[in-house]
Amino acid sequence: MDAVLKKVTPLKDYRLELFFQNGSTAVVNMERRVQTLRFARIAPREVFATARAEGDKVVWSDGVTPFGVYCSELLDAMMMD
């Protein structure tokens, strides 16, 4: 997907609302994913709440090292749920 993120809003229960430049939106449920090795770094709620849009990525920060995931990966995972 070539859509560029405009904004990301972290919601309760480990959900992300993605807003795209083209006006589309998507809600991605990350609840199961934060229990995996790949996403364990964003499992603490205070880290998950730092989600922000950066180009075509969602980026989180624990205050030390940022962690980013391309929105296409998140949307692919959403389709598998």
Secondary structure, 3 states (H helix, E strand, C coil): CCCCEEEEEEECCCEEEEEECCCCEEEEECCCHHHCCCCHHHCCHHHHCCCEEECCEEEEECCCCEEEEEHHHHHHHHHHC
